[in-house]
Amino acid sequence: MRTHAVPAIVSLLALAATSGAVSAQSRAPIQPKLGNWEVTQELTPEQVASIADVPPRILERMGFDPVAKTVRTTLCLNKQTMSRWEERDRELRESGKAQCGDPAYTAAGDAMTMTLECTAPVALRMRTEYRFNGARDAYTYENEVTIHPGAQPVTQKVRGSARRIGDC
């Protein structure tokens, strides 16, 4: 996977992990409100360097802000979206293409931590810490993904925020 694609994917995974993208028995204990969400991912200097040769029009479509060094994505979070995520999760698990355990959650107050481990198609461990506001219409997150593509693991840390911007 290309390095510059990782931020957007991690942002979507972060939102999906909190919204029930997995089986009902392993849903997150803290759920964001349904609606249209804007997710802003802060890019590390390495991530910014990795997209230096990407044409500006593509960076603009990715939601890249060169001044703030962020990627901004919008996503409609509703019952249909969650149902599609659950269906894709089920299909991937049944196909054997993705071999992941169910996410594990801990929550206290407005804070939640989610961990997920996979063995295929590549071994990885993801840990995300969320801090929600009381209304559940905004949160910040810190995500750490360690991938084991070979002998040396690669760890990437990302931070960001999300806020509900209206109805879908």
CNS distance restraints for C-alpha pairs under 8 A (distance, minus, plus):
assign (resid   1 and name CA) (resid   5 and name CA) 7.10 0.50 0.50
assign (resid   1 and name CA) (resid   6 and name CA) 7.44 0.50 0.50
assign (resid   2 and name CA) (resid   6 and name CA) 6.93 0.50 0.50
assign (resid   3 and name CA) (resid   7 and name CA) 7.97 0.50 0.50
assign (resid   3 and name CA) (resid  47 and name CA) 6.62 0.50 0.50
assign (resid   3 and name CA) (resid  50 and name CA) 6.53 0.50 0.50
assign (resid   4 and name CA) (resid  47 and name CA) 6.04 0.50 0.50
assign (resid   4 and name CA) (resid  48 and name CA) 7.80 0.50 0.50
assign (resid   4 and name CA) (resid  50 and name CA) 6.12 0.50 0.50
assign (resid   4 and name CA) (resid  51 and name CA) 5.80 0.50 0.50
assign (resid   5 and name CA) (resid   9 and name CA) 6.53 0.50 0.50
assign (resid   6 and name CA) (resid  10 and name CA) 5.95 0.50 0.50
assign (resid   7 and name CA) (resid  11 and name CA) 6.11 0.50 0.50
assign (resid   7 and name CA) (resid  41 and name CA) 6.56 0.50 0.50
assign (resid   7 and name CA) (resid  43 and name CA) 7.28 0.50 0.50
assign (resid   7 and name CA) (resid  71 and name CA) 7.33 0.50 0.50
assign (resid   7 and name CA) (resid 158 and name CA) 7.39 0.50 0.50
assign (resid   8 and name CA) (resid  12 and name CA) 6.33 0.50 0.50
assign (resid   8 and name CA) (resid  41 and name CA) 7.48 0.50 0.50
assign (resid   8 and name CA) (resid  62 and name CA) 7.93 0.50 0.50
assign (resid   8 and name CA) (resid  71 and name CA) 7.03 0.50 0.50
assign (resid   8 and name CA) (resid  73 and name CA) 7.20 0.50 0.50
assign (resid   9 and name CA) (resid  13 and name CA) 6.11 0.50 0.50
assign (resid  10 and name CA) (resid  14 and name CA) 5.94 0.50 0.50
assign (resid  10 and name CA) (resid 143 and name CA) 7.92 0.50 0.50
assign (resid  11 and name CA) (resid  15 and name CA) 6.45 0.50 0.50
assign (resid  11 and name CA) (resid  39 and name CA) 6.59 0.50 0.50
assign (resid  11 and name CA) (resid  40 and name CA) 7.67 0.50 0.50
assign (resid  11 and name CA) (resid  41 and name CA) 6.57 0.50 0.50
assign (resid  11 and name CA) (resid  73 and name CA) 8.00 0.50 0.50
assign (resid  11 and name CA) (resid 160 and name CA) 7.83 0.50 0.50
assign (resid  12 and name CA) (resid  16 and name CA) 5.94 0.50 0.50
assign (resid  13 and name CA) (resid  17 and name CA) 5.79 0.50 0.50
assign (resid  14 and name CA) (resid  18 and name CA) 6.70 0.50 0.50
assign (resid  14 and name CA) (resid 128 and name CA) 7.28 0.50 0.50
assign (resid  14 and name CA) (resid 141 and name CA) 7.86 0.50 0.50
assign (resid  14 and name CA) (resid 143 and name CA) 7.85 0.50 0.50
assign (resid  15 and name CA) (resid  19 and name CA) 6.33 0.50 0.50
assign (resid  16 and name CA) (resid  20 and name CA) 6.53 0.50 0.50
assign (resid  16 and name CA) (resid  21 and name CA) 5.29 0.50 0.50
assign (resid  16 and name CA) (resid  82 and name CA) 7.78 0.50 0.50
assign (resid  16 and name CA) (resid  85 and name CA) 7.54 0.50 0.50
assign (resid  17 and name CA) (resid  21 and name CA) 5.86 0.50 0.50
assign (resid  17 and name CA) (resid  22 and name CA) 7.54 0.50 0.50
assign (resid  17 and name CA) (resid  28 and name CA) 7.17 0.50 0.50
assign (resid  17 and name CA) (resid 114 and name CA) 7.71 0.50 0.50
assign (resid  18 and name CA) (resid  27 and name CA) 7.48 0.50 0.50
assign (resid  18 and name CA) (resid  28 and name CA) 5.43 0.50 0.50
assign (resid  18 and name CA) (resid  30 and name CA) 6.93 0.50 0.50
assign (resid  18 and name CA) (resid  31 and name CA) 5.82 0.50 0.50
assign (resid  18 and name CA) (resid  32 and name CA) 7.04 0.50 0.50
assign (resid  19 and name CA) (resid  27 and name CA) 7.41 0.50 0.50
assign (resid  19 and name CA) (resid  28 and name CA) 6.93 0.50 0.50
assign (resid  19 and name CA) (resid  31 and name CA) 5.78 0.50 0.50
assign (resid  19 and name CA) (resid  32 and name CA) 6.69 0.50 0.50
assign (resid  19 and name CA) (resid  77 and name CA) 7.92 0.50 0.50
assign (resid  19 and name CA) (resid  82 and name CA) 6.83 0.50 0.50
assign (resid  20 and name CA) (resid  24 and name CA) 6.98 0.50 0.50
assign (resid  20 and name CA) (resid  26 and name CA) 7.91 0.50 0.50
assign (resid  20 and name CA) (resid  27 and name CA) 5.01 0.50 0.50
assign (resid  20 and name CA) (resid  28 and name CA) 6.50 0.50 0.50
assign (resid  20 and name CA) (resid  82 and name CA) 6.36 0.50 0.50
assign (resid  20 and name CA) (resid  86 and name CA) 7.30 0.50 0.50
assign (resid  21 and name CA) (resid  27 and name CA) 7.64 0.50 0.50
assign (resid  21 and name CA) (resid  82 and name CA) 5.91 0.50 0.50
assign (resid  21 and name CA) (resid  83 and name CA) 7.66 0.50 0.50
assign (resid  21 and name CA) (resid  85 and name CA) 4.99 0.50 0.50
assign (resid  21 and name CA) (resid  86 and name CA) 4.83 0.50 0.50
assign (resid  21 and name CA) (resid  89 and name CA) 7.00 0.50 0.50
assign (resid  22 and name CA) (resid  26 and name CA) 6.51 0.50 0.50
assign (resid  22 and name CA) (resid  27 and name CA) 6.42 0.50 0.50
assign (resid  22 and name CA) (resid  85 and name CA) 7.49 0.50 0.50
assign (resid  22 and name CA) (resid  86 and name CA) 5.37 0.50 0.50
assign (resid  22 and name CA) (resid  89 and name CA) 6.38 0.50 0.50
assign (resid  22 and name CA) (resid  90 and name CA) 7.89 0.50 0.50
assign (resid  22 and name CA) (resid 102 and name CA) 7.38 0.50 0.50
assign (resid  23 and name CA) (resid  27 and name CA) 6.64 0.50 0.50
assign (resid  23 and name CA) (resid  86 and name CA) 6.68 0.50 0.50
assign (resid  26 and name CA) (resid 102 and name CA) 6.46 0.50 0.50
assign (resid  26 and name CA) (resid 103 and name CA) 6.69 0.50 0.50
assign (resid  26 and name CA) (resid 104 and name CA) 7.47 0.50 0.50
assign (resid  28 and name CA) (resid 105 and name CA) 6.39 0.50 0.50
assign (resid  29 and name CA) (resid 105 and name CA) 7.30 0.50 0.50
assign (resid  29 and name CA) (resid 106 and name CA) 7.90 0.50 0.50
assign (resid  29 and name CA) (resid 107 and name CA) 6.86 0.50 0.50
assign (resid  30 and name CA) (resid 107 and name CA) 7.49 0.50 0.50
assign (resid  30 and name CA) (resid 110 and name CA) 7.76 0.50 0.50
assign (resid  30 and name CA) (resid 112 and name CA) 7.16 0.50 0.50
assign (resid  31 and name CA) (resid 136 and name CA) 7.08 0.50 0.50
assign (resid  32 and name CA) (resid 136 and name CA) 4.90 0.50 0.50
assign (resid  32 and name CA) (resid 137 and name CA) 6.03 0.50 0.50
assign (resid  32 and name CA) (resid 138 and name CA) 7.63 0.50 0.50
assign (resid  33 and name CA) (resid 136 and name CA) 5.80 0.50 0.50
assign (resid  33 and name CA) (resid 137 and name CA) 5.71 0.50 0.50
assign (resid  33 and name CA) (resid 164 and name CA) 7.57 0.50 0.50
assign (resid  34 and name CA) (resid  76 and name CA) 7.93 0.50 0.50
assign (resid  34 and name CA) (resid  77 and name CA) 5.29 0.50 0.50
assign (resid  34 and name CA) (resid  78 and name CA) 5.29 0.50 0.50
assign (resid  34 and name CA) (resid  79 and name CA) 7.95 0.50 0.50
assign (resid  34 and name CA) (resid 167 and name CA) 7.78 0.50 0.50
assign (resid  35 and name CA) (resid  76 and name CA) 5.76 0.50 0.50
assign (resid  35 and name CA) (resid  77 and name CA) 5.17 0.50 0.50
assign (resid  35 and name CA) (resid  78 and name CA) 6.12 0.50 0.50
assign (resid  35 and name CA) (resid 164 and name CA) 6.40 0.50 0.50
assign (resid  35 and name CA) (resid 165 and name CA) 7.47 0.50 0.50
assign (resid  35 and name CA) (resid 166 and name CA) 5.86 0.50 0.50
assign (resid  35 and name CA) (resid 167 and name CA) 4.53 0.50 0.50
assign (resid  35 and name CA) (resid 168 and name CA) 5.25 0.50 0.50
assign (resid  36 and name CA) (resid  74 and name CA) 6.97 0.50 0.50
assign (resid  36 and name CA) (resid  75 and name CA) 5.73 0.50 0.50
assign (resid  36 and name CA) (resid  76 and name CA) 4.30 0.50 0.50
assign (resid  36 and name CA) (resid  77 and name CA) 5.93 0.50 0.50
assign (resid  36 and name CA) (resid 164 and name CA) 5.72 0.50 0.50
assign (resid  36 and name CA) (resid 165 and name CA) 5.60 0.50 0.50
assign (resid  36 and name CA) (resid 166 and name CA) 5.28 0.50 0.50
assign (resid  36 and name CA) (resid 167 and name CA) 5.28 0.50 0.50
assign (resid  36 and name CA) (resid 168 and name CA) 4.87 0.50 0.50
assign (resid  37 and name CA) (resid  74 and name CA) 5.46 0.50 0.50
assign (resid  37 and name CA) (resid  75 and name CA) 5.22 0.50 0.50
assign (resid  37 and name CA) (resid  76 and name CA) 6.10 0.50 0.50
assign (resid  37 and name CA) (resid  77 and name CA) 6.90 0.50 0.50
assign (resid  37 and name CA) (resid 162 and name CA) 6.64 0.50 0.50
assign (resid  37 and name CA) (resid 163 and name CA) 5.57 0.50 0.50
assign (resid  37 and name CA) (resid 164 and name CA) 4.35 0.50 0.50
assign (resid  37 and name CA) (resid 165 and name CA) 5.56 0.50 0.50
assign (resid  37 and name CA) (resid 166 and name CA) 7.42 0.50 0.50
assign (resid  38 and name CA) (resid  72 and name CA) 6.80 0.50 0.50
assign (resid  38 and name CA) (resid  73 and name CA) 5.69 0.50 0.50
assign (resid  38 and name CA) (resid  74 and name CA) 4.35 0.50 0.50
assign (resid  38 and name CA) (resid  75 and name CA) 6.49 0.50 0.50
assign (resid  38 and name CA) (resid 162 and name CA) 5.50 0.50 0.50
assign (resid  38 and name CA) (resid 163 and name CA) 5.49 0.50 0.50
assign (resid  38 and name CA) (resid 164 and name CA) 6.35 0.50 0.50
assign (resid  38 and name CA) (resid 165 and name CA) 6.55 0.50 0.50
assign (resid  39 and name CA) (resid  72 and name CA) 5.63 0.50 0.50
assign (resid  39 and name CA) (resid  73 and name CA) 5.19 0.50 0.50
assign (resid  39 and name CA) (resid  74 and name CA) 6.11 0.50 0.50
assign (resid  39 and name CA) (resid  75 and name CA) 7.87 0.50 0.50
assign (resid  39 and name CA) (resid 160 and name CA) 7.26 0.50 0.50
assign (resid  39 and name CA) (resid 161 and name CA) 5.86 0.50 0.50
assign (resid  39 and name CA) (resid 162 and name CA) 4.25 0.50 0.50
assign (resid  39 and name CA) (resid 163 and name CA) 6.69 0.50 0.50
assign (resid  40 and name CA) (resid  70 and name CA) 6.43 0.50 0.50
assign (resid  40 and name CA) (resid  71 and name CA) 5.69 0.50 0.50
assign (resid  40 and name CA) (resid  72 and name CA) 4.42 0.50 0.50
assign (resid  40 and name CA) (resid  73 and name CA) 6.49 0.50 0.50
assign (resid  40 and name CA) (resid 160 and name CA) 5.40 0.50 0.50
assign (resid  40 and name CA) (resid 161 and name CA) 5.33 0.50 0.50
assign (resid  40 and name CA) (resid 162 and name CA) 6.10 0.50 0.50
assign (resid  41 and name CA) (resid  70 and name CA) 5.33 0.50 0.50
assign (resid  41 and name CA) (resid  71 and name CA) 5.14 0.50 0.50
assign (resid  41 and name CA) (resid  72 and name CA) 6.35 0.50 0.50
assign (resid  41 and name CA) (resid 158 and name CA) 7.14 0.50 0.50
assign (resid  41 and name CA) (resid 159 and name CA) 6.01 0.50 0.50
assign (resid  41 and name CA) (resid 160 and name CA) 4.30 0.50 0.50
assign (resid  41 and name CA) (resid 161 and name CA) 6.68 0.50 0.50
assign (resid  42 and name CA) (resid  69 and name CA) 6.30 0.50 0.50
assign (resid  42 and name CA) (resid  70 and name CA) 4.52 0.50 0.50
assign (resid  42 and name CA) (resid  71 and name CA) 6.70 0.50 0.50
assign (resid  42 and name CA) (resid 158 and name CA) 6.61 0.50 0.50
assign (resid  42 and name CA) (resid 159 and name CA) 5.58 0.50 0.50
assign (resid  42 and name CA) (resid 160 and name CA) 5.48 0.50 0.50
assign (resid  43 and name CA) (resid  47 and name CA) 5.74 0.50 0.50
assign (resid  43 and name CA) (resid  48 and name CA) 6.23 0.50 0.50
assign (resid  43 and name CA) (resid  69 and name CA) 5.67 0.50 0.50
assign (resid  43 and name CA) (resid  70 and name CA) 5.42 0.50 0.50
assign (resid  43 and name CA) (resid  71 and name CA) 7.28 0.50 0.50
assign (resid  43 and name CA) (resid 158 and name CA) 6.97 0.50 0.50
assign (resid  43 and name CA) (resid 159 and name CA) 7.87 0.50 0.50
assign (resid  44 and name CA) (resid  48 and name CA) 6.31 0.50 0.50
assign (resid  44 and name CA) (resid 158 and name CA) 7.35 0.50 0.50
assign (resid  45 and name CA) (resid  49 and name CA) 6.12 0.50 0.50
assign (resid  46 and name CA) (resid  50 and name CA) 6.15 0.50 0.50
assign (resid  47 and name CA) (resid  51 and name CA) 6.66 0.50 0.50
assign (resid  48 and name CA) (resid  52 and name CA) 6.51 0.50 0.50
assign (resid  48 and name CA) (resid  69 and name CA) 7.06 0.50 0.50
assign (resid  54 and name CA) (resid  58 and name CA) 6.77 0.50 0.50
assign (resid  54 and name CA) (resid  59 and name CA) 6.65 0.50 0.50
assign (resid  55 and name CA) (resid  59 and name CA) 6.47 0.50 0.50
assign (resid  56 and name CA) (resid  60 and name CA) 6.07 0.50 0.50
assign (resid  57 and name CA) (resid  61 and name CA) 6.33 0.50 0.50
assign (resid  58 and name CA) (resid  62 and name CA) 6.21 0.50 0.50
assign (resid  59 and name CA) (resid  63 and name CA) 6.42 0.50 0.50
assign (resid  59 and name CA) (resid  64 and name CA) 5.33 0.50 0.50
assign (resid  60 and name CA) (resid  64 and name CA) 5.53 0.50 0.50
assign (resid  60 and name CA) (resid  65 and name CA) 7.59 0.50 0.50
assign (resid  62 and name CA) (resid  71 and name CA) 6.76 0.50 0.50
assign (resid  62 and name CA) (resid  72 and name CA) 7.50 0.50 0.50
assign (resid  62 and name CA) (resid  73 and name CA) 7.61 0.50 0.50
assign (resid  63 and name CA) (resid  70 and name CA) 7.84 0.50 0.50
assign (resid  63 and name CA) (resid  71 and name CA) 4.97 0.50 0.50
assign (resid  63 and name CA) (resid  72 and name CA) 4.76 0.50 0.50
assign (resid  63 and name CA) (resid  73 and name CA) 6.23 0.50 0.50
assign (resid  64 and name CA) (resid  69 and name CA) 6.96 0.50 0.50
assign (resid  64 and name CA) (resid  70 and name CA) 5.67 0.50 0.50
assign (resid  64 and name CA) (resid  71 and name CA) 4.35 0.50 0.50
assign (resid  64 and name CA) (resid  72 and name CA) 6.48 0.50 0.50
assign (resid  65 and name CA) (resid  69 and name CA) 5.40 0.50 0.50
assign (resid  65 and name CA) (resid  70 and name CA) 5.30 0.50 0.50
assign (resid  65 and name CA) (resid  71 and name CA) 6.26 0.50 0.50
assign (resid  65 and name CA) (resid  72 and name CA) 7.79 0.50 0.50
assign (resid  66 and name CA) (resid  70 and name CA) 7.11 0.50 0.50
assign (resid  76 and name CA) (resid  81 and name CA) 7.13 0.50 0.50
assign (resid  76 and name CA) (resid 168 and name CA) 5.51 0.50 0.50
assign (resid  77 and name CA) (resid  81 and name CA) 5.85 0.50 0.50
assign (resid  77 and name CA) (resid  82 and name CA) 6.95 0.50 0.50
assign (resid  77 and name CA) (resid 168 and name CA) 7.56 0.50 0.50
assign (resid  78 and name CA) (resid  82 and name CA) 6.24 0.50 0.50
assign (resid  78 and name CA) (resid 168 and name CA) 7.71 0.50 0.50
assign (resid  79 and name CA) (resid  83 and name CA) 6.01 0.50 0.50
assign (resid  80 and name CA) (resid  84 and name CA) 6.22 0.50 0.50
assign (resid  81 and name CA) (resid  85 and name CA) 6.27 0.50 0.50
assign (resid  82 and name CA) (resid  86 and name CA) 6.14 0.50 0.50
assign (resid  83 and name CA) (resid  87 and name CA) 6.13 0.50 0.50
assign (resid  84 and name CA) (resid  88 and name CA) 6.14 0.50 0.50
assign (resid  85 and name CA) (resid  89 and name CA) 6.06 0.50 0.50
assign (resid  86 and name CA) (resid  90 and name CA) 6.13 0.50 0.50
assign (resid  87 and name CA) (resid  91 and name CA) 6.11 0.50 0.50
assign (resid  88 and name CA) (resid  92 and name CA) 6.05 0.50 0.50
assign (resid  89 and name CA) (resid  93 and name CA) 6.17 0.50 0.50
assign (resid  90 and name CA) (resid  94 and name CA) 6.05 0.50 0.50
assign (resid  91 and name CA) (resid  95 and name CA) 5.96 0.50 0.50
assign (resid  92 and name CA) (resid  96 and name CA) 6.31 0.50 0.50
assign (resid  92 and name CA) (resid  97 and name CA) 5.66 0.50 0.50
assign (resid  92 and name CA) (resid  98 and name CA) 5.39 0.50 0.50
assign (resid  93 and name CA) (resid  97 and name CA) 6.68 0.50 0.50
assign (resid  93 and name CA) (resid  98 and name CA) 5.46 0.50 0.50
assign (resid  93 and name CA) (resid  99 and name CA) 6.13 0.50 0.50
assign (resid  93 and name CA) (resid 100 and name CA) 7.54 0.50 0.50
assign (resid  97 and name CA) (resid 120 and name CA) 6.65 0.50 0.50
assign (resid  97 and name CA) (resid 121 and name CA) 6.06 0.50 0.50
assign (resid  98 and name CA) (resid 118 and name CA) 7.34 0.50 0.50
assign (resid  98 and name CA) (resid 119 and name CA) 7.71 0.50 0.50
assign (resid  98 and name CA) (resid 120 and name CA) 5.25 0.50 0.50
assign (resid  98 and name CA) (resid 121 and name CA) 5.71 0.50 0.50
assign (resid  99 and name CA) (resid 118 and name CA) 5.49 0.50 0.50
assign (resid  99 and name CA) (resid 119 and name CA) 5.52 0.50 0.50
assign (resid  99 and name CA) (resid 120 and name CA) 4.93 0.50 0.50
assign (resid  99 and name CA) (resid 121 and name CA) 7.08 0.50 0.50
assign (resid 100 and name CA) (resid 116 and name CA) 7.27 0.50 0.50
assign (resid 100 and name CA) (resid 117 and name CA) 5.70 0.50 0.50
assign (resid 100 and name CA) (resid 118 and name CA) 3.92 0.50 0.50
assign (resid 100 and name CA) (resid 119 and name CA) 6.28 0.50 0.50
assign (resid 100 and name CA) (resid 120 and name CA) 7.24 0.50 0.50
assign (resid 101 and name CA) (resid 116 and name CA) 6.60 0.50 0.50
assign (resid 101 and name CA) (resid 117 and name CA) 5.89 0.50 0.50
assign (resid 101 and name CA) (resid 118 and name CA) 6.33 0.50 0.50
assign (resid 102 and name CA) (resid 116 and name CA) 6.69 0.50 0.50
assign (resid 102 and name CA) (resid 117 and name CA) 7.99 0.50 0.50
assign (resid 103 and name CA) (resid 114 and name CA) 6.35 0.50 0.50
assign (resid 103 and name CA) (resid 115 and name CA) 5.53 0.50 0.50
assign (resid 103 and name CA) (resid 116 and name CA) 4.63 0.50 0.50
assign (resid 103 and name CA) (resid 117 and name CA) 7.55 0.50 0.50
assign (resid 104 and name CA) (resid 114 and name CA) 5.56 0.50 0.50
assign (resid 104 and name CA) (resid 115 and name CA) 5.26 0.50 0.50
assign (resid 104 and name CA) (resid 116 and name CA) 6.53 0.50 0.50
assign (resid 105 and name CA) (resid 112 and name CA) 6.87 0.50 0.50
assign (resid 105 and name CA) (resid 113 and name CA) 5.57 0.50 0.50
assign (resid 105 and name CA) (resid 114 and name CA) 4.60 0.50 0.50
assign (resid 105 and name CA) (resid 115 and name CA) 6.67 0.50 0.50
assign (resid 106 and name CA) (resid 112 and name CA) 5.60 0.50 0.50
assign (resid 106 and name CA) (resid 113 and name CA) 5.29 0.50 0.50
assign (resid 106 and name CA) (resid 114 and name CA) 6.75 0.50 0.50
assign (resid 107 and name CA) (resid 111 and name CA) 5.68 0.50 0.50
assign (resid 107 and name CA) (resid 112 and name CA) 4.21 0.50 0.50
assign (resid 107 and name CA) (resid 113 and name CA) 6.42 0.50 0.50
assign (resid 108 and name CA) (resid 112 and name CA) 6.47 0.50 0.50
assign (resid 110 and name CA) (resid 131 and name CA) 5.83 0.50 0.50
assign (resid 110 and name CA) (resid 132 and name CA) 5.14 0.50 0.50
assign (resid 110 and name CA) (resid 133 and name CA) 6.55 0.50 0.50
assign (resid 110 and name CA) (resid 134 and name CA) 6.64 0.50 0.50
assign (resid 111 and name CA) (resid 129 and name CA) 7.34 0.50 0.50
assign (resid 111 and name CA) (resid 130 and name CA) 5.60 0.50 0.50
assign (resid 111 and name CA) (resid 131 and name CA) 4.53 0.50 0.50
assign (resid 111 and name CA) (resid 132 and name CA) 6.21 0.50 0.50
assign (resid 112 and name CA) (resid 129 and name CA) 5.86 0.50 0.50
assign (resid 112 and name CA) (resid 130 and name CA) 5.15 0.50 0.50
assign (resid 112 and name CA) (resid 131 and name CA) 6.60 0.50 0.50
assign (resid 113 and name CA) (resid 127 and name CA) 7.09 0.50 0.50
assign (resid 113 and name CA) (resid 128 and name CA) 5.63 0.50 0.50
assign (resid 113 and name CA) (resid 129 and name CA) 4.42 0.50 0.50
assign (resid 113 and name CA) (resid 130 and name CA) 6.18 0.50 0.50
assign (resid 114 and name CA) (resid 126 and name CA) 7.95 0.50 0.50
assign (resid 114 and name CA) (resid 127 and name CA) 5.67 0.50 0.50
assign (resid 114 and name CA) (resid 128 and name CA) 5.24 0.50 0.50
assign (resid 114 and name CA) (resid 129 and name CA) 6.53 0.50 0.50
assign (resid 115 and name CA) (resid 125 and name CA) 7.25 0.50 0.50
assign (resid 115 and name CA) (resid 126 and name CA) 5.51 0.50 0.50
assign (resid 115 and name CA) (resid 127 and name CA) 4.37 0.50 0.50
assign (resid 115 and name CA) (resid 128 and name CA) 6.48 0.50 0.50
assign (resid 116 and name CA) (resid 125 and name CA) 5.76 0.50 0.50
assign (resid 116 and name CA) (resid 126 and name CA) 5.16 0.50 0.50
assign (resid 116 and name CA) (resid 127 and name CA) 6.58 0.50 0.50
assign (resid 117 and name CA) (resid 123 and name CA) 7.54 0.50 0.50
assign (resid 117 and name CA) (resid 124 and name CA) 5.75 0.50 0.50
assign (resid 117 and name CA) (resid 125 and name CA) 4.46 0.50 0.50
assign (resid 117 and name CA) (resid 126 and name CA) 6.40 0.50 0.50
assign (resid 118 and name CA) (resid 122 and name CA) 7.10 0.50 0.50
assign (resid 118 and name CA) (resid 123 and name CA) 5.36 0.50 0.50
assign (resid 118 and name CA) (resid 124 and name CA) 5.26 0.50 0.50
assign (resid 118 and name CA) (resid 125 and name CA) 6.51 0.50 0.50
assign (resid 119 and name CA) (resid 123 and name CA) 4.12 0.50 0.50
assign (resid 119 and name CA) (resid 124 and name CA) 6.55 0.50 0.50
assign (resid 122 and name CA) (resid 147 and name CA) 7.07 0.50 0.50
assign (resid 122 and name CA) (resid 148 and name CA) 6.63 0.50 0.50
assign (resid 122 and name CA) (resid 149 and name CA) 6.20 0.50 0.50
assign (resid 123 and name CA) (resid 147 and name CA) 5.91 0.50 0.50
assign (resid 123 and name CA) (resid 148 and name CA) 5.23 0.50 0.50
assign (resid 123 and name CA) (resid 149 and name CA) 7.01 0.50 0.50
assign (resid 124 and name CA) (resid 145 and name CA) 6.89 0.50 0.50
assign (resid 124 and name CA) (resid 146 and name CA) 5.43 0.50 0.50
assign (resid 124 and name CA) (resid 147 and name CA) 4.32 0.50 0.50
assign (resid 124 and name CA) (resid 148 and name CA) 6.01 0.50 0.50
assign (resid 125 and name CA) (resid 145 and name CA) 5.69 0.50 0.50
assign (resid 125 and name CA) (resid 146 and name CA) 5.25 0.50 0.50
assign (resid 125 and name CA) (resid 147 and name CA) 6.66 0.50 0.50
assign (resid 126 and name CA) (resid 143 and name CA) 7.14 0.50 0.50
assign (resid 126 and name CA) (resid 144 and name CA) 5.70 0.50 0.50
assign (resid 126 and name CA) (resid 145 and name CA) 4.37 0.50 0.50
assign (resid 126 and name CA) (resid 146 and name CA) 6.46 0.50 0.50
assign (resid 127 and name CA) (resid 143 and name CA) 5.75 0.50 0.50
assign (resid 127 and name CA) (resid 144 and name CA) 5.31 0.50 0.50
assign (resid 127 and name CA) (resid 145 and name CA) 6.52 0.50 0.50
assign (resid 128 and name CA) (resid 141 and name CA) 6.64 0.50 0.50
assign (resid 128 and name CA) (resid 142 and name CA) 5.57 0.50 0.50
assign (resid 128 and name CA) (resid 143 and name CA) 4.23 0.50 0.50
assign (resid 128 and name CA) (resid 144 and name CA) 6.35 0.50 0.50
assign (resid 129 and name CA) (resid 141 and name CA) 5.43 0.50 0.50
assign (resid 129 and name CA) (resid 142 and name CA) 5.28 0.50 0.50
assign (resid 129 and name CA) (resid 143 and name CA) 6.47 0.50 0.50
assign (resid 130 and name CA) (resid 139 and name CA) 6.49 0.50 0.50
assign (resid 130 and name CA) (resid 140 and name CA) 5.73 0.50 0.50
assign (resid 130 and name CA) (resid 141 and name CA) 4.46 0.50 0.50
assign (resid 130 and name CA) (resid 142 and name CA) 6.79 0.50 0.50
assign (resid 131 and name CA) (resid 139 and name CA) 5.29 0.50 0.50
assign (resid 131 and name CA) (resid 140 and name CA) 5.34 0.50 0.50
assign (resid 131 and name CA) (resid 141 and name CA) 6.41 0.50 0.50
assign (resid 132 and name CA) (resid 136 and name CA) 5.81 0.50 0.50
assign (resid 132 and name CA) (resid 137 and name CA) 7.64 0.50 0.50
assign (resid 132 and name CA) (resid 138 and name CA) 5.88 0.50 0.50
assign (resid 132 and name CA) (resid 139 and name CA) 4.15 0.50 0.50
assign (resid 132 and name CA) (resid 140 and name CA) 6.69 0.50 0.50
assign (resid 133 and name CA) (resid 137 and name CA) 6.77 0.50 0.50
assign (resid 133 and name CA) (resid 138 and name CA) 5.71 0.50 0.50
assign (resid 133 and name CA) (resid 139 and name CA) 6.03 0.50 0.50
assign (resid 137 and name CA) (resid 163 and name CA) 5.73 0.50 0.50
assign (resid 137 and name CA) (resid 164 and name CA) 5.14 0.50 0.50
assign (resid 138 and name CA) (resid 161 and name CA) 7.45 0.50 0.50
assign (resid 138 and name CA) (resid 162 and name CA) 5.46 0.50 0.50
assign (resid 138 and name CA) (resid 163 and name CA) 4.09 0.50 0.50
assign (resid 138 and name CA) (resid 164 and name CA) 6.15 0.50 0.50
assign (resid 139 and name CA) (resid 161 and name CA) 5.65 0.50 0.50
assign (resid 139 and name CA) (resid 162 and name CA) 5.39 0.50 0.50
assign (resid 139 and name CA) (resid 163 and name CA) 6.52 0.50 0.50
assign (resid 140 and name CA) (resid 159 and name CA) 7.60 0.50 0.50
assign (resid 140 and name CA) (resid 160 and name CA) 5.73 0.50 0.50
assign (resid 140 and name CA) (resid 161 and name CA) 4.06 0.50 0.50
assign (resid 140 and name CA) (resid 162 and name CA) 6.28 0.50 0.50
assign (resid 141 and name CA) (resid 159 and name CA) 5.65 0.50 0.50
assign (resid 141 and name CA) (resid 160 and name CA) 5.43 0.50 0.50
assign (resid 141 and name CA) (resid 161 and name CA) 5.96 0.50 0.50
assign (resid 142 and name CA) (resid 157 and name CA) 7.27 0.50 0.50
assign (resid 142 and name CA) (resid 158 and name CA) 5.85 0.50 0.50
assign (resid 142 and name CA) (resid 159 and name CA) 4.42 0.50 0.50
assign (resid 142 and name CA) (resid 160 and name CA) 6.64 0.50 0.50
assign (resid 143 and name CA) (resid 157 and name CA) 5.60 0.50 0.50
assign (resid 143 and name CA) (resid 158 and name CA) 5.17 0.50 0.50
assign (resid 143 and name CA) (resid 159 and name CA) 6.15 0.50 0.50
assign (resid 144 and name CA) (resid 155 and name CA) 6.89 0.50 0.50
assign (resid 144 and name CA) (resid 156 and name CA) 5.73 0.50 0.50
assign (resid 144 and name CA) (resid 157 and name CA) 4.39 0.50 0.50
assign (resid 144 and name CA) (resid 158 and name CA) 6.47 0.50 0.50
assign (resid 145 and name CA) (resid 155 and name CA) 5.59 0.50 0.50
assign (resid 145 and name CA) (resid 156 and name CA) 5.35 0.50 0.50
assign (resid 145 and name CA) (resid 157 and name CA) 6.47 0.50 0.50
assign (resid 146 and name CA) (resid 153 and name CA) 6.40 0.50 0.50
assign (resid 146 and name CA) (resid 154 and name CA) 5.51 0.50 0.50
assign (resid 146 and name CA) (resid 155 and name CA) 4.19 0.50 0.50
assign (resid 146 and name CA) (resid 156 and name CA) 6.43 0.50 0.50
assign (resid 147 and name CA) (resid 153 and name CA) 5.56 0.50 0.50
assign (resid 147 and name CA) (resid 154 and name CA) 5.21 0.50 0.50
assign (resid 147 and name CA) (resid 155 and name CA) 6.33 0.50 0.50
assign (resid 148 and name CA) (resid 152 and name CA) 6.54 0.50 0.50
assign (resid 148 and name CA) (resid 153 and name CA) 4.40 0.50 0.50
assign (resid 148 and name CA) (resid 154 and name CA) 6.36 0.50 0.50
assign (resid 149 and name CA) (resid 153 and name CA) 6.69 0.50 0.50
assign (resid 149 and name CA) (resid 154 and name CA) 7.70 0.50 0.50
